[in-house]
Amino acid sequence: MCGIAGILMQGGDQVDPEDLHVLAGALSHRGPDGEGRWQSPGGRVGLVHRRLAIIDTSAAGDQPMHSADGRHSIVYNGEIFNFLELRLELQALGAIFRSESDTEVVLQAWRQWGAAMLERFNGMWAIAIVDHETQETFLARDRFGIKPLHYAHDARRFAFASELRALRALPGVSSEVDPQVARRLLFDPFSVEASERTLFTAVRRLPAGHCATLHAGRLTVRRWWRTVDHLPEVPSTFEDAATRWRELFDDAVRLRMRSDVPIGTCLSGGFDSSAIVCAMASVAADRPAQLHDARDWRHAFVATFPGQPNDETPEAREAAAFAGIDPHLMPVDERDATTDIDTILADLDDVYISLPTAPWLIYRELRRHGLTVSLDGHGADELMGAYRQQGDGLGYQLRNLAARFAATPRGAAVVDAAKSSWLSSKGLNFLRGHRLSAPAPLGLPSDADPLPRAWGPLNQRLYRMFHATVLPTILRNFDRMSMAHGIEVRMPFMDWRLVTFTMALPDAWKSSQGYGKWIARQALEGRMPERIRMNRRKVGFNSPMPGWLNGPLRTWAESILARPNEGYDALVDRPALLARVKELGAAGDWDWHRVGRLWPYLHLKWVMDRADSRPPSTGAVA
């Protein structure tokens, strides 16, 4: 896991070495174990790598890495968890390796298979490979977008980086906010991350499951992965499906325990994280450690919220005890509301529905205890059902039918318009020009995916949440919060084999008897504490925002809205919003719903106060 960046100049221009220095500095938190900067002999290409050393921690794994003949150069962020198996296959084909790193496996795979290598990988990645002979550069992201990749492209140069702020630090890259994206973010903060658009007009995102080729100044982007094309045949009985699900889950955990450094987990006490830590114990007990298997893994970190309804400390202790681990508890309280707020918002590098203090603090705690890898439970909710998706009642059916209707362009327009009017009636919509209408949606790659006709409404809804809305945003957040402290997060539920198998299962095997994640709950019977396995309670890993905005964050929220900002004020009725925020704070009426609707306005104001002060150049509504 690392931070990567690069600059490729058009024509005869050369890369300014100072620009590479700027990129490396902006990504230093992602790779505290080393820095690599390289320019091609003619100076046209510059590559940057900040290293977080996990596999082959020797200098042999340093990047940028070059092929033995000098034709190819690579910078790569992520992990290919099946790199040992691929290495053996490549050696049988004649490849000679000089290191034990998975980076060299990627480089040799490119030389052997080209872009077809991507479908062989089991992992998470953002890759850039330069072919100095053809003058082409290949870029790619993993299937589901676990690892980020952004770029800025103009007639003079093409620049890419792991984070938005790295590109924005480059001279000549504007920090002008894109008004269409800003409006859409405020209307629906989960509707942007899966698109190619970012909050800033000058920066684009390579979407999940996409690759791109840069040649002669022209960038060609294509989608290399579409989950719906890879759904396997599944067993005909639920019992056989549960057995197969457990086998895939165990193997996903086993592969993600490959590490040359100690690993741990962030444990909440909910089903997902408890399943992970218990599976780690089971996998470790099943066989002696193999080559590159982590031998030091018994580390569980728990964020506690004393006196708050989202505290799950008893459950976390129970799961840790089941796995034979003495957990490390880290309390989060009101003192944390404002202490590091500017740093946390800067590290998030985008806009979200709450302040992610809790994950930022827990990953900092891992780093303070010498850990750099965490196996976490992200992806399970969107894969198998949570967020009130479970059940058999009328409300459950109506939610899924509404989501099915909204999946069509016409249906989405109707739902968005109704939502905008409803938000206005509740005092939660402050977009200028959109009190009764919704901002235009951004095109999302998975919107047109041809889903199986046999799929029920739950599967259709989950497919969209997984690929287009909720999960891409969550993956972004946890990448930024973990990598702010140089922590690699691995996600067994995101193993592509487990994902495609689970998506191919019918609705009734995911939601049954009032439970979501039914297939996983049955598959893991006897493998985790029973009270947690059959607990319906769903608690998100969030800071206690209602209490904070009713208390220690109240002054901060009001003060940030009190300052005019020309660009922001063109988008948002700031005086009316400020009055509403003051009203909620004075009455102590902040709740989770109001936080989710209004915090993005506060967050965007913070971002725009620190970006260029120029107003949006197009599309602003008076």
N, C-alpha and C positions, 0 to 999 in steps of 0.2 A: 504494500500500500504506500502510495507516495503522492507527490504533487508533480504534474508535468506541464510543460509549456514549450512553445516554439514560435519562431518567426521565419517566414519564407518570403523573400523579397521578389518583386516582379522586375523584369527588365534586367538592367545591369547594376542595380543598387545593391549595397551591402548592408547586412544587419549591423546596427549600432550595438557594440558590446555593452553599453550602459543599459540598453533596453533589456538585454538578457539578465543583467544584474537586478533590474527593477522587478522582473518576473520572478526571479529566484527569491528575492526578499519578500514579495507578496505571498509566496507559497511556503515560506520556511516552516510554518507550524505543521504543515502536512508531512514534512519529512525532516525531523530533527537529527537524523543519524548521518546525514551527508548531503553534499551539494555537488552536482555535476553540470558544467556548462561547456558547450562545444559549438564551434563554428566550422563550416565546411571550408576547404582550402580557398575557394573563391569568395567566401564571405557571404554567399547568398542565403545560406541556411544556418539558423541558430537553434539549438535545442537546449532545454533546461530540465533538470530533474532534481527534486528534493526527496531524499531517500528515507523511508521507514523500513529498516532492515528486519525481515521476519524469516524468509527462506534464504539459506546461504548468506549469512551475515558478513562474509568476508568481502574484500575488495573486488573479488571476481564477479560479484553481483551488481557492481556499480553501474549506473547509467549516466548519460546515454551510452548504449551498448552498440557495438559495431560488428558486422559479420567479419569472418577471417579474411575475406577477399576485399573488404572495404566497400562493397557495393551498397549494403543496407545499414541504416542506423535506426535505432528504436528508442523511444521513451514510452513507458508503460506504467499505468497505475492500476493496481488491483491484485488479484490472485487467481491463478488457474489451478483449481484444487485437484484436478486429475493430471497434473503435470508429470507425475512419475510414470503413469501408464503411457502418456503421449511420448515421453522421452524414450522409453523402450521401443515404441513403434518407430520413432524417427531413427534411432540407432540401427534398427534392423534394415532401414532404408539407406543407411550409409552416413547419417549425420554424425559429426564428431563434436563433442561438447567440451568446453573449457571451464565450466562452472557447474554448480549444483542448483542454480537459480531457475525459477520458472520463467524469468524474462528471456533467458536464452532458448528455452523451449518454444516460446512464442516466436522468436526470431527465426529459429530453424523451421517451425511449422509454416511460417510465411514463405520461406524459400522452397518448401516442399509442396505446399497445397494452395498458396495464395489465399484469397478471401474465403475459400472453402474451409479454411482452418477454423473459422468462427463456430461452425456447427459442431465441431469436435470438442470445443472447450466447455468445461463445467466450471463456472466461476463468475467473477465480476471483473469488469475491465473497461478502461479507456486507453486506446492504443494509437500511437502515431508512428508510422514506419516510412522512412524516406528511402527511395530508390535513386541513388546518385547516377545510375546509368540512364534510366528513362526520364529522370527529372520529375517523377511522380511521387506524391505523398499520399499514403493511405491512412485513414482514420476510422476508428470503429468504437462503438459502445456495446456493452453486454446486452443480452436479450431484454432485460427488464429495467435497465437504466440505474443500476445500483451505483455505478461510478459515473461521475459527471464529466462532460467535455463541452466547452464553450469556444466560440471563435469570433473574430472580428476581421472582416474582409473588405478591402477597398482596392482601387486600381493600383496602389503602390505596394501593398503587402497583405499577407495572410498571417494572422496570429491566432494561436489557440492556447488554452489554459484550462486547468481543473476548476477554477473559480472565476466568477464574474469580476470580483474586485481586482484580481491580478491583471485582467485585460484593461479594466478601467484605469489602472495605474500607469498604463503605457501612454507616453505622449502621443497626441493625435487621436486617441479614442475618446469620443464624447461620452459624458455622463448624462446626456439628455434623456429624460424619461419618456417612454412611449405612451402616449395618452390612452390609446386603445387598450393596451395591456394593463395599464394602471386601473382603468375603469373596470375591466373584467376581473382583475384581482380583488377589487373592493366588493364587487357583486358576488363573486364566487372564488375564493382563494384557492380552491382545488381544481380550477379549470385552466390553468396556464402551464404548469410544469411539464406536462406531456407534449407540449407544442414545441416548435422551433423558436418561438418568440421568447424574449426575455423582457424584463422591466425596462431595459435600456435599448434605445433604437440602434445603437452601433454594434450590439453584441447579439449573436445568435447561439442557439443550443443545438447540438447534434442530438436528435431524439433517441430514445431507447430503441435497441434493435435495429439501428441504422449504421451504415458505413458511408464513407465519402472518399472521393479521389480528387486531388488537386493536381491539375496539369496545365501548364502554360497560363496560369492565372485564372483558370476556370474550375469551379468546384462542382462536382457531380455527386449528388446525394441519393442514396437508394436505401430502401428498407430490406434488410437481409433476413429478418426474423418476424414471423407472424404466428403467434401461439396457436391460433385456431387451425393452422395447417399441420400441427404436430401432435394432435390429440391421439393417444393410443387406444387400442381395444382394451376394455376393462373386464374383469371377471363378472360372471353372470350372477353371482351371489354376493350379498353384503359381507358375509363372513370371509370369503376369499379376498374380497376387495380390501377389507380391514387388515388382513395378513400382509397383502402386498403393500399397502400404505405404510405399515410399520417397517417393513424391510427397506423401502425407499427412504423413509425418514431416518432410520438408523444409519444408513449408508451416507446420507447427506451430512449427518453429524460427524461421522467417522472422517470423511474427507476434510471437513472444516476444522478438525482437530490436528491437522498437519501444520506443524510450526516448529521452528528451531529456537523459539523464545517462549517463555511462559504465557499461558492463555487463561482467560477467566470468562465471566458472564455477568451481565446486568440482570438482576433478579427482582421482579416486582411482587411475585406471589400470585399472579394471575396464571391462567392455563398455559399460555404460550411460553413464557420464560421458564415456568416450572417444568414444562415438557422438555425444554432444551437442557436444563441442568441435570435432570434425571436421566436423560438419554446420554449425556456426556459420561455420567457415572457408569451406566450400563455398557456403553461402548468400550470404555477403558478397562472394565472388568472382564470383557469377553476374550481378550487376547493380550499378549505382551506387546509393548510399544514397538512399532516398526520404524523403518527409516523415515525420518522427518516427522514422526508422530510426537506431539507434545507430551512430555513426561510430567510437567508441572502444570496442572490444570485446575486444581481445587481452590478456586478463588471466585467468590460470589459477592457482588456489591449491591446493596439495597438502599435505595433512596426512601427515607421514611418521612412521613408528614404528620408529626404529633398533633393529635386533636382534630385532624382534618378528615372529611368523609372519604378521601381517596387514599388513606393510609392502609396498606396491606401487609404490615410488618408481621403479624402472626402467621399468615399464609407463607410469606417468604421464609421465615424461620423453619416452618414445617417442610417446605420443599428442599431447603438446604440440608436439613437433617436427614431427609430421605436419601439425598445424594452423598451424605457423609462429609459435608462441608460446614465449617464454622463461618457464617457470613459476616461480612463487614458492613455495618449499618452507618449510614450517613444522613443525619437529620437535615431537612429543608424547612426553614421557618421564615417569618416575616422579615428578619434581618437580611435575607438573601434577595428580597424583592428589588432593591435598588443598588446593592453593593457593586455588582459588575454589569449593570444593565447596558451601558454603552458598548462594552466589549462583547457581550452576548449578541446584541443586535448586529454588530459589525460582523461577527463570526457567522451568523446565520446567512448574511449576504443576500437576503431576499425578504419577502413579506409573508407573514403567517398569521394564524388566528389566535395565537397566544405567545407569551414570552417563554421560550424553552429553557428556563433556568435549571430545572431539575436534571434533564439529560446532560446539559453542559457541565453541571457540577459533578455528576456521577462519573463522567468520563475523565474529568480532571482528577478525581479521586483514584481511578485506575492508574493513571499516569504517575501520580504521587507514590503509589505502591509498587511501581516498577513494571506494570503490565502494559502491553501495547496491542493486545488482541482480545476481543470480546465476542463470544457467540451469543447472539440475541434473537428474539422471537419475532422480528418484524416480518410482515407479509401474511401471517396466518389469518388475521381478521378479514382481509380482502380476498383471501383464497377460499375460505370455508365458512364465512359468515360471522358477523358480530354487529355492533352498532344497531341493535334492534332488528336484525334481519331474521333472527330465529323465531320459530313459533308456527302455529297452525291457525291462528285466529284471523278475524276480519282485518284488523290493523296490519298484520303481516302481509296479507294478500294485497291490500290496497297499496302499501308502500312499494311492493315489487311491481304491481301493475302500473303505477305511476312512473316508476323508473323505466319500465318497458316502453311506455308511451313517449317519454322524454328522450329515448334513444334515437328517434327519428328527427330530422331537421325541423319539420313542421311542429311536431309535438314538443320539441325543446323550446321553440319560440313561444308557444302557448304557455308552457310551464314557467319559463323565465319571466314572461310578462306578468303572470299571476303572482309570482314570487316577488317581483319588484313592487307591485301595488301593495301586497301584504306587508312587506318590510317598511314601506312608507307609512302605512297605517299604524305600525307599532313603534314608530320613531327610531327606525334602524337603517334608514336609507338617506344618505346625504349627498348622493351623486347629482351634480348639476345636469339638468336635461334628462334625467332618467328616474324621476319620481314614480312614473307610471309605466315606464318601458325599461327593457333590459339592455345593457351594452351588448354589442355583437359578440358572439362566441368566436374563439380562435379555432382554426382547423386542427383536429387531433388525428394522428395517423390511424388509430384503431377504430375511429368512428364508423368506417365503412367495412370493417371486417365482417365477412359472411358467417354468422354464427349458426351452428347446427339447428335445424328446424325442430329437432326433438328437445332442445333445451327449454327448460321451464323459466319462469320470470326471475327466480333467484340466481340461476347460473348466468343469465344475461346481465343482471345487475352487478354481480360480482366481477364479471369479465371487464365491465367498464370501470368499476372501482379499482381493479388491479392494474389496468393498463392506461387509463385516461384521467382519473380524478384523484382519489384519495391517496393511493399508494405511491405514485410518483412524487407527490409532495412530501410524504413522510420519509421516503428514501433520501430525498434532498436534505431534509432537516437533520436526519441522523448522520448522514455523511459529514455535514458541516459541523455539527456539535461534537462528534467524535474526533474528527480530524483537526479541530481547533486545538486539540491536546495531543495529536499524534497517536490516535487510537484507531486500529483497524477493526471495523465491525463486520462480522461474518453472519450470514443469515441462512440457517439450514432450511427454513420453510421456503426459501427462494430458489432452491435447487431445481433446475429446469425439468428434471425427470419427475420430481414430486409435484411440481406445478401442473405440468401437462396431464399427469395421471389424475390428480384431484379435480381439475377442471372438466375432465371427461366423465366424472361421476354424476349421477342424476341429483336433482334438487333434494329429494327425500333422504339421500345418504349424507347430506351436509346439514340439513335442518330437520330435526325429528323430536317429537315429544317435548317441544318447548326449548330445545337446545340447539345452538349453533355448533359448528365443528363436530358434528355427530360422528363422522367417520374417524376422526382423530381421537375423540373421547373413547370410542370403543376399541380402537387399535391399541391404545395405551393403558388399557385396564391392567392393574397390577404393576404398572411400570412407573407410577407416580402416586402421591398421596390421594386417596379416594375423595377427600373433601374438596380438593382443588380440581380434580378431574371432573367432578360433577357439579361444580359451582357455576351458576348462571351469571353471577355478578361480573360486569365488565367495567373495569376502571382504566381509563387512559393514563398514559405516563405523562402527566401534565403538572405544571406548577399550579398551586391553588389560587388561580387568577381572580375569582370573584372576591375572595377575602382580601387579596392584595389591592385590588382597585377600590374596594370600599375602605381601605386603610392606607398602607405605606406608599402605594403607587398613585394615590388620588392626586396629590400635588404635582407629581411628575406629569400625569396625563393632562391636567389642566394647563400647566405651564407650556407644554410642547404645542398645544393648540392655540395658545394665546399669541404666538408669534406669527405674523403674516408671512406667506410664501407665495409669490406670484404664480408659479407653476401649479402648486397645490390648490390654490384658491380658484384657479380656472377649472379645476376638476371637481372640487368639493365645496359645499356650502359650509365653510369652516365656522363662521359665527354661530350658525344653528347647531352644528355638531358640538361646539364648545359648550353651548348652553345645555345640551342634552347630557354631556359628560358631567358637567357640574351638578345637574339635577340628580343623576344616578348616584354620584358620590355623596352628595349631601344626605340623601335618603337611605344610603346603604343598600341600594337596590340592584347592584351588579349581580348577575347570575351567569351561569355558563353560556346560555344562549346569547345574552347581550354581549358578553365578552367575545364570543366567536364572530359576531356581526360587526362590532365596533373597534376591536383591537386592530384589525388590519388598517383602519383609517389612521390610528395613532402611529402604527408602525411605518406606514407609507410617509407620513409627515416627517418622521425621524429620518428616513432615507433621503427624502427630497431636500431636507434642510442641509444635508451633508453632500449632496450631489451638486451639479452646476445649478446656479440660481436662475438660469434662463428658463422661461416658460416653455411648455411644449410647442413645437413649431407648427403642428397641424392638428386639426380635429378638436381643439378645445371648445367646449360649449359654454357660452356666456350664461 
